[in-house]
Amino acid sequence: MSSDSSRTFALFQPESPLRNAVGIFVLTTLFYFIGAQLRLVESLSMFWPLNGVMAGVFARYAYLNRPHYYALSYFAMLVYDALTTNWGITSLGINLSNMVFIVMVALLVQRDRRLKNRTPDPVNALRLFNYCLVAALLCALLGAMVSGGVDNRAFWPLVADWFSEQFSTGVLIVPCMLTITWPTFKRTLRASHLMPVVLLIISVAASVAIGGAGALAFPMPALIWCAVRYSLPATCLLTFVTGAVEITLVGNSIITILATTPITTPMMFSARLGIATMAVCPVMVSVSMAAINSLIRQVSLRADYDFLTQVYSRSGLYEALKRDEGTRKSPLLTVMLLDIDYFKSINDNFGHECGDTVLAAFARKVQETVGNEGLVARMGGEEFAVVVNTVSAQQGYGLAERIRTTIEQHPFNWRGQVLFLTVSIGLGNGKSDPWKRTEIFNRLMSEADDYLYRSKKAGRNRTSARMTEITTAVQNAAPSEQV
């Protein structure tokens, strides 16, 4: 699991060791304090966020995986205990068990990334679940052995408490830490977009009102809806908040599992594991949705773009025109049809590999010349189309001539040989109606095709268009460029 967004938190920087050290010390101290304030169930914390947060930090930023950074986090824990507890030397072992969880999860996630498992997929999410499971078990075994001096319970109850605490917080927090980004809003927020969150709040309230062991599963449908509707980072965050709230409510007996019995360690163990297991489901669904959406985008990209030249395909051009429908732009639409002169001779003399290379280079040069002014597409073979919004026929004609002269003057290299190309261009120009863009395009394509034929018949390497609309441009053009 990883975040695809580049807008991540800037608390750490690869080339700022002092900043990284301060950040690690502050985060460790802050979340140690938060966990310490939640010591409401016997001697261990009801909810312990520190290990999940720091495991996520070390897993997310590979450059923090250094012994001195881990040692600094451990040192911050010892300092906090020295100032706030009387555990003495026992603190060394208790916090060492915390570091076991942090280091193991971080190293296992980093191992996945080194093996190039960066694409969000269900297997990755399940693997993270297993990493938290193993790390929590080792942490619990060590923690139970060393915490006997500050806790009067037997070994196995201690193991159960440590394990459920570490596992539940790890499953809730680590995915959130690995995916969280600064929020961006690409569309207007509507009331309907908030319905999954509203249902989530109502389901948690129902858990409090109804109670019972089954109440912990009430938020599940709402979380699944969030997973389908929202992004992976948002789903992980909502899952974490929901799980943390439920654990806190159970620990304070606000959600009552058994109405006649006070909360006990076995009940807390069961509640934590149940919430942790529930948390896996929306994350798995969200990761699956991210993988499906990524696949759809790749398929769409392959369908909309020509594989060889990386410009629009014929179908992709039509899709782009449909997306623009309803958008008011310049008053005129100019459609150019370009055909590389004598391209067959390149394939015959130098081979099809050379022809493919030339086509790709030709498309890049045309795209560079057009820039953001219009759309470039390969219509088939050596024929390309350019669609631009213009304020006058002369502007469209001028761009066509700029393309033609740029290609004529640009050397194309093939295995030490320099090839020069020329291109014939036909233009269609008409009034742009934002609601009938594809219909107008089809009509102008037919016109451009007719004038392309005239360019070829007149000797190639020229631009042809309706004479009555380009008189000024033709008068300013060189004689060899006239229609």
Secondary structure, 3 states (H helix, E strand, C coil): CCCCCCCCCCCCCCCCHHHHHHHHHHHHHHHHHHHHCCCCECCECCCCCHHHHHHHHHHHCHHHCCHHHHHHHHHHHHHHHHHHCCCCCHHHHHHHHHHHHHHHHHHHHHHHHHCCCCCCCHHHHHHHHHHHHHHHHHHHHHHHHHHHHCCCCCHHHHHHHHHHHHHHHHHHHHHHHHHCCCCCCCCCCCHHHHHHHHHHHHHHHHHHHHCCHHHHHCCHHHHHHHHHHCCHHHHHHHHHHHHHHHHHHHHCCCCCCCCCCCCCHHHHHHHHHHHHHHHHHHHHHHHHHHHHHHHHHHHHHHHHECCCCCCECHHHHHHHHHHHCCCCCCCEEEEEEEEECCHHHHHHHHCHHHHHHHHHHHHHHHHHHHHHHEEEEEEECCEEEEEEEECCHHHHHHHHHHHHHHHHHCEEEECCEEEECCEEEEEEEEECCCCCHHHHHHHHHHHHHHHHHHHHHCCCCCEECCHHHCHHHHHHCCHHHCC
